Each structure stands twice: as C-alpha cells, then as structure tokens.
Amino acid sequence: MLSKTKKSKIFVLDTNVILHDYTCIYQFQDNDVILPITVLEELDKFKRGNDLINFQAREFTRLLDEIVGDELFNGGKSLGQGKGNLRIETGKPFSDELKASFKEDIPDHRILSIADYIAKSYPKRKTVLISKDINLRMKAKSLGIQSEDYKTDQVTDENILDKTVTTFDNFNDGLIDSLYNQGSITIKDVGPTFAPEANECYIFKGTTSSALARYDSKSERIYRVEKKSAYGIKPRNAEQTFSLNMLMDPEVRLIALTGKAGTGKTLLALAAAIEQHRLYEQILLARPIVALSNRDLGYLPGDASEKISPYMQPLFDNLSVIKHTFNPRSNEYQLIEEMVKEERLNITPLAYIRGRSLSNAFFIIDEAQNLTPHEIKTIITRAGEGTKMVFTGDLQQIDSPYLDMKSNGLAYMTDRMRNQDLFAHINLVKGERSYLAELASNLL
C-alpha cells in the first residue's frame, strides 16, 4: 500500500512511457509508481510483432513478472533499495467532471480517471501523470491533474542539435603552413584557451590560405583533413569532407551524422562502407519502419517483403546513385551487384537485426531520429569486435508521435557519447541534393 504520510511524489504512468523505455519504473528515485491496469491491457496489444516497440512491451512484461513472482500484487511491491513502491491500480469510476468532459470510454480517459482518483486519495502528496502524449497531458492539466513528459533521457545541452563546424577566421598562416607541411599542430599552437573535444572538426582561415582540420584526443594534436572521395562519391563541401574522413577512419567506431534532407548523410555513409568492403565482412543498412503520419503497414497490399519495400526504397535509391557513377561493365559496378547477391551488402528493416551479434560489420542505421534512447542503446550493444556503427537522421523530421528533438535516440546518443575517442558527430548544414530541395528545406 502507498503511505498517506509519505512526502515523496506519486507518478502515474501512461502506456507510451513504457513503450519508450521499458525500464522507466526504476527512474523515479524513491517516489511511488502507479501502473493503471488499462496500461497492461494496452501493452497486451503490442506484445506480438518484430518492431522495436513490440520488444519494449515484451521486456516490460517480463520485468514485471520478475518483480512480482508468485506473490499477489494487489498491495504493491518495492522496486528495491532507495526506490519507491510499484502498484497496479484497477479501474476507477469516472468523476462527475470526467463524465461531463469526455463522453467516450477510451484507454486515455480510464488512465485519467485513475490519476484523478490517486490525486484525491492522497491530497498531501503530489500526484503526477507521466505521458509522452502531449494531448493527454493537456487533458490532465485541464482537469487539475499535474502532468509531465518523461524527461529522464532528454538532451540537456540543446546546442548539440544544431552545432556547426567551428571556423577560425584570421588564423595564423604559419600554422596553416605547418598543417600542410608537417600534417599537424598542437593545441597550444591554437591558443591557451582552446579546449577541443575528441574528433571535433575545424576550418582554419588565414589571410592567404585555409585548411580543414580534426582534433585527435589520443595524440592531443590537430591533424589536417584532406579532401578524398569514396567509391565514386566526392565531397562537395567541408562538412561532407569531415564526414568522409571519420567514416573512413577505422578507429572511430561510432558516428552520428545529423542534418536536414539532401545533405548526403546516408549516401556518404554507404559510399564509405563500400570503399572499405575489404575491412568488413558485411555491410548492413537498416531503418525503423515508421511511416509518414504513422500509418500502419497493414494498409499496404502484398506479403511482408512487399509491405516493407516502400520503407526501404530510400536506401536502395542511395545505392543506385553510387552504382550509376560507374559503367555497368566496370569492376566497381559488378562488385556492388556481387555483394548484394551474396548478401554481403544487405538492406533490411531494423526490427530484423534484433537478437543478432554483429561482428566485423559496417552497420548504417538511417532515420535514427525515430528511435528512442533505449532502442539506440539496444542496437549499439549488438556491436561485436570490429564493427563500425553509423547513425544518420534529420532531427527536424521526426515521424514518431512520442519523440521530439530533445527526447529522440539520435540526439540522446550524440549528447551522451560526445568527447569519447571512438565517437564522432557531424551536423551537415548545406544541402547538396538540388537547389529546389535546399529551398524547400529552408523555407517550408
């Protein structure tokens, strides 16, 4: 039972919080957690399927079973030392205010009725409904029920979301000459207050010369970055040059490429992977199946393969661009055909990766802004020896209804992994798809 004299808070969880992070019940410190029985009913609908959201539902059910065991759960259970209690709250009748406000008896309103009941039952304690659904939070607040987003895995430093490559104007031409002649300079050469992060990139502009450079935290030196192509794809700007430099560096095992549509994120990653095909046993391209407007796969005709094909098409388009930089009779063109045929280059839905251990693979995860932080963690922990992972995505185009710029997995990973030797992040700003695409991205 919940103590009526306890001064800690009571958190009532919505279904989408669990589908976002199945370990969420452990993230509320010593406060009590209420799980409406309606949430269990909704989770039951998500248990079957291969998508990451189905995995979250199944894992939470298993976690709940471990907590409860063979005991009855009507009195609540402790979540462990330093944690509060977890209790499942059965359905409660709608108050007169709820009846007057909402005519429909739907899961969201049943959760509201439980939150309302808890708030009135424990007036001396603060009751908060936690939901990723903005509309449900607004409904709760209109009824006088406190409601918040699930903020445990949100990005704290928003500057990383739109960070651009740092440019030094009026830089010492002598140091730029050193970058070209010796290949590197020291941190002290740049200045006493210069404090770079691991794999951070810079543009140095002098009066008569300029150079692209990248900081190596292991040697604590700044190295010049040369403009190089990868399997027929040539970088068109400084950001793309930096991206290819890190994609081709075997020491950098985890990369985040962010930027608006048309900046070349996926194309660069795929070109770099094929260029290094001798270093990796397999190249994998995957993306979460999140349709525009969150439309379900069941609306499409055909079998599973035919249903999935439209979602994978952007990856095939990028592969086609690379192939068509070569003559169909060339060795380079034939190599791609051979790799696809032998499944050494494989394009697949992200859900099909689950359970695999990926060793010595170049793994590209597209549209990663539609993944939750926990899903990103689950994917990265699949990495075996010799595997390189590249996450690409546009933080301005999030299709998942319960994620935003601060709570999506791509932003969270970038925030948490920054300044690690094996991690690099580039935010591509300049669109290279076409002038029309660039104009639309900026104005619409």
C-alpha positions as CSV (number, residue, x, y, z in Angstrom):
1,M,0.0,0.0,0.0
2,L,1.1,3.6,-0.5
3,S,1.7,5.6,2.6
4,K,-0.5,8.6,3.1
5,T,2.1,10.3,5.3
6,K,5.0,9.8,2.9
7,K,6.2,13.1,1.4
8,S,7.5,11.7,-1.8
9,K,5.6,12.0,-5.1
10,I,3.3,9.5,-6.8
11,F,3.8,9.0,-10.5
12,V,1.0,7.5,-12.7
13,L,2.4,6.1,-15.9
14,D,0.9,6.2,-19.4
15,T,1.4,3.3,-21.8
16,N,3.6,5.2,-24.2
17,V,6.2,5.8,-21.5
18,I,6.8,2.1,-21.1
19,L,6.9,1.6,-24.9
20,H,9.5,4.4,-24.9
21,D,11.6,2.8,-22.1
22,Y,10.6,-0.4,-20.5
23,T,13.0,0.3,-17.5
24,C,11.2,3.6,-16.8
25,I,9.7,2.3,-13.5
26,Y,13.3,2.5,-12.0
27,Q,13.8,6.1,-13.0
28,F,11.7,7.8,-10.3
29,Q,14.1,7.6,-7.4
30,D,12.3,7.0,-4.0
31,N,8.9,8.0,-5.4
32,D,6.0,5.6,-5.7
33,V,4.9,4.5,-9.2
34,I,1.3,3.7,-10.2
35,L,0.6,1.4,-13.2
36,P,-3.0,1.7,-14.3
37,I,-4.5,-1.7,-15.2
38,T,-5.5,-0.1,-18.5
39,V,-1.8,0.2,-19.4
40,L,-1.4,-3.6,-19.0
41,E,-4.4,-4.0,-21.3
42,E,-2.9,-1.8,-23.9
43,L,0.6,-3.4,-23.6
44,D,-1.0,-6.8,-24.4
45,K,-1.8,-5.4,-27.9
46,F,1.8,-4.6,-28.5
47,K,3.4,-7.9,-27.4
48,R,3.3,-9.5,-30.8
49,G,5.4,-8.3,-33.7
50,N,9.0,-7.7,-34.7
51,D,9.2,-3.9,-34.3
52,L,11.2,-2.3,-31.5
53,I,8.0,-1.1,-29.9
54,N,6.9,-4.8,-29.5
55,F,10.2,-5.6,-27.9
56,Q,9.7,-2.9,-25.3
57,A,6.2,-4.3,-24.4
58,R,7.5,-7.9,-24.1
59,E,10.5,-6.8,-22.0
60,F,8.4,-4.8,-19.6
61,T,6.0,-7.7,-19.1
62,R,9.0,-10.0,-18.3
63,L,10.4,-7.3,-15.9
64,L,7.0,-7.1,-14.2
65,D,6.9,-10.8,-13.8
66,E,10.3,-10.9,-12.2
67,I,9.3,-8.2,-9.7
68,V,6.0,-9.9,-8.7
69,G,7.0,-13.6,-8.9
70,D,4.3,-15.9,-7.5
71,E,3.0,-13.3,-5.0
72,L,-0.2,-11.3,-5.2
73,F,0.3,-7.8,-6.5
74,N,-2.7,-6.0,-5.1
75,G,-0.7,-4.5,-2.3
76,G,2.2,-3.2,-4.3
77,K,5.9,-4.2,-4.4
78,S,9.1,-2.4,-3.5
79,L,11.3,-1.5,-6.5
80,G,14.4,-2.0,-4.4
81,Q,16.7,-0.2,-2.0
82,G,16.4,3.6,-2.4
83,K,13.4,3.2,-4.7
84,G,9.7,3.6,-4.1
85,N,6.8,1.1,-4.4
86,L,5.1,-0.1,-7.6
87,R,1.4,-0.7,-7.6
88,I,-1.1,-1.7,-10.2
89,E,-4.3,0.3,-9.8
90,T,-7.5,-1.2,-11.0
91,G,-10.2,0.7,-12.9
92,K,-11.9,3.5,-11.1
93,P,-15.3,5.2,-11.9
94,F,-15.3,8.5,-13.8
95,S,-15.8,11.5,-11.6
96,D,-18.7,13.9,-12.5
97,E,-16.2,16.3,-14.0
98,L,-14.7,13.5,-16.2
99,K,-18.2,12.3,-17.3
100,A,-19.1,15.9,-18.3
101,S,-15.8,16.4,-20.1
102,F,-15.4,13.1,-22.0
103,K,-18.2,11.1,-23.5
104,E,-16.1,8.3,-24.8
105,D,-14.8,5.4,-22.5
106,I,-11.3,5.0,-24.1
107,P,-8.0,3.9,-22.5
108,D,-6.7,7.5,-22.2
109,H,-9.7,8.6,-20.2
110,R,-9.6,5.5,-18.0
111,I,-5.9,6.4,-17.2
112,L,-7.1,9.9,-16.4
113,S,-9.8,8.6,-14.0
114,I,-7.1,6.6,-12.1
115,A,-4.8,9.6,-11.9
116,D,-7.7,11.7,-10.7
117,Y,-8.6,9.0,-8.1
118,I,-5.0,8.8,-6.8
119,A,-4.6,12.6,-6.6
120,K,-7.8,12.8,-4.5
121,S,-6.9,9.8,-2.3
122,Y,-3.5,11.3,-1.3
123,P,-4.1,15.0,-1.1
124,K,-0.9,15.6,1.0
125,R,1.3,14.1,-1.8
126,K,2.0,15.4,-5.2
127,T,0.5,13.1,-7.9
128,V,1.9,13.5,-11.4
129,L,0.7,11.8,-14.6
130,I,3.7,10.9,-16.8
131,S,2.9,10.7,-20.5
132,K,4.7,11.2,-23.9
133,D,1.3,12.2,-25.3
134,I,1.0,16.0,-25.3
135,N,-2.8,15.9,-25.8
136,L,-3.3,13.6,-22.8
137,R,-1.1,15.9,-20.7
138,M,-3.3,18.9,-21.8
139,K,-6.4,17.0,-20.8
140,A,-5.0,16.1,-17.4
141,K,-4.0,19.7,-16.7
142,S,-7.4,21.0,-17.7
143,L,-8.8,18.7,-15.0
144,G,-6.4,20.0,-12.4
145,I,-4.2,16.9,-12.6
146,Q,-0.5,17.6,-12.8
147,S,1.2,16.1,-15.8
148,E,4.7,15.9,-17.2
149,D,6.7,14.5,-20.1
150,Y,9.1,11.6,-19.4
151,K,12.3,13.6,-19.1
152,T,14.8,11.0,-17.9
153,D,16.5,10.6,-21.3
154,Q,16.1,14.0,-22.7
155,V,19.0,16.0,-24.0
156,T,20.3,18.7,-21.6
157,D,22.5,20.6,-23.9
158,E,20.4,21.8,-26.8
159,N,23.4,23.3,-28.6
160,I,24.5,19.9,-30.0
161,L,21.3,19.7,-32.0
162,D,22.3,22.5,-34.4
163,K,26.1,22.6,-33.8
164,T,28.0,23.6,-36.9
165,V,31.7,23.2,-37.7
166,T,33.8,25.8,-35.8
167,T,35.5,28.3,-38.1
168,F,38.6,30.3,-37.1
169,D,38.9,33.5,-39.1
170,N,42.2,35.4,-39.3
171,F,44.1,32.3,-38.3
172,N,47.9,32.3,-38.4
173,D,49.1,31.5,-41.9
174,G,52.2,30.0,-40.5
175,L,50.2,27.4,-38.5
176,I,48.2,26.6,-41.7
177,D,51.5,26.0,-43.5
178,S,52.5,23.6,-40.7
179,L,49.3,21.7,-41.2
180,Y,50.2,21.2,-44.8
181,N,53.9,20.6,-44.3
182,Q,54.0,18.6,-41.1
183,G,50.4,17.4,-41.2
184,S,49.5,18.5,-37.6
185,I,49.9,21.2,-34.9
186,T,49.4,21.2,-31.1
187,I,46.6,22.6,-29.0
188,K,48.9,25.2,-27.6
189,D,49.6,26.4,-31.1
190,V,46.0,27.4,-31.5
191,G,45.8,29.3,-28.2
192,P,45.8,28.9,-24.4
193,T,42.0,28.8,-24.1
194,F,41.5,26.3,-26.9
195,A,39.7,23.2,-25.5
196,P,38.7,20.9,-28.3
197,E,36.5,17.7,-27.9
198,A,37.5,14.3,-29.3
199,N,37.2,14.2,-33.1
200,E,36.0,17.8,-33.3
201,C,36.4,19.4,-36.7
202,Y,37.6,22.9,-37.6
203,I,38.0,25.3,-40.5
204,F,41.1,27.5,-40.2
205,K,41.1,30.6,-42.4
206,G,44.1,32.8,-42.8
207,T,44.7,35.8,-44.9
208,T,46.1,33.9,-47.8
209,S,45.3,30.2,-47.1
210,S,42.9,27.9,-45.3
211,A,42.8,24.3,-44.0
212,L,40.4,21.7,-42.7
213,A,41.4,20.0,-39.5
214,R,40.3,17.5,-36.9
215,Y,41.4,17.0,-33.3
216,D,42.8,13.7,-32.2
217,S,42.4,13.3,-28.4
218,K,44.8,10.3,-28.2
219,S,47.8,12.2,-29.5
220,E,46.4,15.6,-28.4
221,R,47.2,17.0,-31.8
222,I,45.2,18.7,-34.6
223,Y,45.6,17.0,-38.0
224,R,44.8,18.3,-41.4
225,V,41.9,16.7,-43.2
226,E,42.3,16.0,-46.9
227,K,39.5,16.0,-49.4
228,K,39.1,12.4,-50.6
229,S,36.4,10.6,-52.5
230,A,34.8,7.3,-51.6
231,Y,33.7,4.8,-54.2
232,G,33.0,7.5,-56.8
233,I,31.3,9.9,-54.4
234,K,33.2,13.2,-54.0
235,P,32.5,15.5,-51.0
236,R,31.0,18.8,-52.2
237,N,31.6,20.9,-49.0
238,A,33.7,21.0,-45.8
239,E,31.1,19.1,-43.8
240,Q,30.9,16.2,-46.2
241,T,34.8,16.2,-46.3
242,F,34.8,15.8,-42.5
243,S,32.1,13.2,-42.6
244,L,34.0,11.0,-45.1
245,N,37.2,11.4,-43.1
246,M,35.6,10.0,-40.0
247,L,33.7,7.3,-41.9
248,M,37.0,6.1,-43.4
249,D,38.8,6.1,-40.0
250,P,38.7,2.6,-38.5
251,E,39.5,4.0,-35.1
252,V,36.2,5.9,-35.0
253,R,33.7,3.1,-34.2
254,L,30.5,5.1,-33.6
255,I,29.4,8.1,-35.8
256,A,26.3,10.4,-35.7
257,L,25.5,12.2,-39.0
258,T,22.7,14.7,-38.5
259,G,21.3,17.3,-40.9
260,K,18.4,18.2,-43.0
261,A,17.2,16.3,-46.0
262,G,19.5,16.3,-49.0
263,T,22.8,16.9,-47.1
264,G,24.1,13.5,-48.2
265,K,24.3,11.7,-44.8
266,T,23.2,8.2,-46.0
267,L,24.9,8.5,-49.3
268,L,28.3,9.3,-47.7
269,A,28.0,6.5,-45.2
270,L,27.1,3.9,-47.8
271,A,29.9,5.1,-50.2
272,A,32.5,4.9,-47.3
273,A,31.2,1.4,-46.4
274,I,31.6,0.0,-49.9
275,E,35.0,1.7,-50.3
276,Q,36.2,-0.2,-47.2
277,H,34.5,-3.5,-48.1
278,R,37.7,-5.4,-47.6
279,L,37.8,-4.4,-43.9
280,Y,34.3,-5.6,-43.1
281,E,32.7,-9.0,-43.7
282,Q,29.3,-7.4,-44.2
283,I,27.6,-4.0,-44.8
284,L,24.2,-3.6,-43.3
285,L,21.8,-0.8,-43.9
286,A,18.7,-0.6,-41.8
287,R,16.0,1.9,-40.8
288,P,13.0,1.8,-38.5
289,I,9.6,1.3,-40.1
290,V,7.9,4.5,-39.2
291,A,5.6,5.7,-41.9
292,L,4.7,9.3,-42.6
293,S,1.7,10.2,-40.4
294,N,2.5,6.9,-38.5
295,R,0.4,4.9,-41.0
296,D,0.3,1.2,-40.3
297,L,1.9,-1.4,-42.6
298,G,-1.4,-3.2,-42.8
299,Y,-2.8,-0.6,-45.1
300,L,-0.4,-1.8,-47.9
301,P,-1.1,-4.8,-50.1
302,G,1.1,-7.8,-50.5
303,D,3.2,-10.0,-48.3
304,A,5.7,-8.9,-45.7
305,S,8.5,-8.3,-48.2
306,E,6.2,-6.2,-50.5
307,K,4.9,-4.2,-47.5
308,I,8.4,-3.4,-46.3
309,S,9.8,-2.4,-49.7
310,P,8.5,1.2,-49.8
311,Y,10.1,1.9,-46.4
312,M,13.5,0.6,-47.6
313,Q,13.3,2.4,-51.0
314,P,15.4,5.4,-49.9
315,L,18.3,3.1,-49.1
316,F,18.0,1.4,-52.5
317,D,18.0,4.9,-54.1
318,N,21.3,5.8,-52.4
319,L,22.8,2.5,-53.6
320,S,21.6,3.2,-57.1
321,V,23.3,6.7,-57.1
322,I,26.6,5.0,-56.2
323,K,26.2,2.3,-58.8
324,H,25.4,4.7,-61.6
325,T,28.7,6.7,-61.0
326,F,30.3,3.7,-62.8
327,N,29.8,2.0,-66.1
328,P,27.7,-1.2,-65.7
329,R,30.5,-3.2,-67.1
330,S,33.1,-1.8,-64.7
331,N,34.6,-3.8,-61.8
332,E,33.2,-1.3,-59.3
333,Y,29.6,-1.8,-60.6
334,Q,30.0,-5.6,-60.7
335,L,31.3,-5.6,-57.1
336,I,28.2,-4.0,-55.8
337,E,26.0,-6.4,-57.7
338,E,28.0,-9.3,-56.3
339,M,27.9,-8.0,-52.7
340,V,24.1,-7.7,-52.9
341,K,23.7,-11.1,-54.4
342,E,25.9,-12.8,-51.8
343,E,24.2,-10.7,-49.0
344,R,27.5,-9.1,-48.0
345,L,25.6,-5.8,-48.6
346,N,22.2,-6.2,-47.1
347,I,19.3,-3.7,-46.8
348,T,16.8,-4.7,-44.1
349,P,14.2,-3.3,-41.6
350,L,15.8,-2.5,-38.3
351,A,13.5,-4.9,-36.5
352,Y,15.2,-7.9,-38.2
353,I,18.5,-7.0,-36.6
354,R,17.3,-7.8,-33.1
355,G,18.9,-10.7,-31.4
356,R,21.9,-10.7,-33.8
357,S,25.5,-10.2,-32.8
358,L,27.2,-8.1,-35.4
359,S,30.9,-8.8,-35.7
360,N,33.2,-7.1,-38.2
361,A,30.3,-5.3,-39.9
362,F,29.8,-1.8,-41.2
363,F,26.3,-1.0,-39.9
364,I,24.4,2.1,-41.1
365,I,21.1,3.0,-39.3
366,D,19.1,5.5,-41.3
367,E,16.3,7.7,-39.9
368,A,17.7,7.2,-36.4
369,Q,15.8,10.3,-35.1
370,N,12.7,8.0,-35.0
371,L,14.3,5.7,-32.4
372,T,14.1,6.0,-28.6
373,P,17.2,6.3,-26.5
374,H,16.7,2.8,-25.2
375,E,16.4,1.5,-28.8
376,I,19.6,3.2,-29.7
377,K,21.3,1.6,-26.7
378,T,19.9,-1.8,-27.7
379,I,21.3,-1.5,-31.2
380,I,24.8,-0.4,-30.1
381,T,25.1,-3.3,-27.7
382,R,24.7,-5.6,-30.7
383,A,28.1,-4.5,-31.9
384,G,30.8,-7.2,-31.8
385,E,34.5,-6.9,-32.4
386,G,35.5,-4.9,-35.5
387,T,32.0,-3.4,-36.0
388,K,31.5,0.2,-37.0
389,M,28.1,1.9,-36.5
390,V,26.8,5.0,-38.2
391,F,23.5,6.6,-37.2
392,T,22.1,9.2,-39.6
393,G,19.0,11.3,-39.3
394,D,17.2,14.7,-39.6
395,L,16.3,16.0,-36.2
396,Q,13.7,18.3,-37.8
397,Q,11.8,15.4,-39.4
398,I,10.6,13.1,-36.5
399,D,7.7,10.9,-37.6
400,S,7.3,9.0,-34.3
401,P,4.3,10.6,-32.4
402,Y,6.0,10.4,-28.9
403,L,9.5,11.7,-29.7
404,D,10.8,15.2,-30.2
405,M,14.1,17.0,-30.8
406,K,15.2,16.6,-27.2
407,S,14.0,13.1,-26.5
408,N,14.8,11.1,-29.6
409,G,17.6,8.5,-29.5
410,L,19.9,10.1,-32.1
411,A,20.1,13.4,-30.1
412,Y,20.4,11.5,-26.8
413,M,23.3,9.3,-28.1
414,T,25.1,12.4,-29.5
415,D,24.8,14.2,-26.2
416,R,26.0,11.2,-24.1
417,M,28.8,9.9,-26.3
418,R,30.4,13.3,-27.1
419,N,34.1,13.7,-26.3
420,Q,34.7,9.9,-26.5
421,D,37.7,8.7,-28.5
422,L,35.7,6.3,-30.6
423,F,32.8,8.6,-31.3
424,A,32.3,11.5,-33.8
425,H,29.5,13.7,-34.7
426,I,29.0,16.0,-37.7
427,N,25.9,18.2,-38.3
428,L,25.6,18.7,-42.1
429,V,24.0,22.0,-42.9
430,K,24.4,22.6,-46.6
431,G,22.0,20.7,-48.8
432,E,23.5,19.2,-52.0
433,R,20.5,17.3,-53.4
434,S,19.3,20.2,-55.5
435,Y,18.5,24.0,-55.3
436,L,14.8,23.1,-55.1
437,A,15.3,20.7,-52.2
438,E,17.5,23.2,-50.3
439,L,15.0,26.0,-50.8
440,A,12.1,23.8,-49.6
441,S,14.1,22.6,-46.5
442,N,14.9,26.2,-45.5
443,L,11.5,27.9,-46.3
444,L,8.8,25.4,-45.8
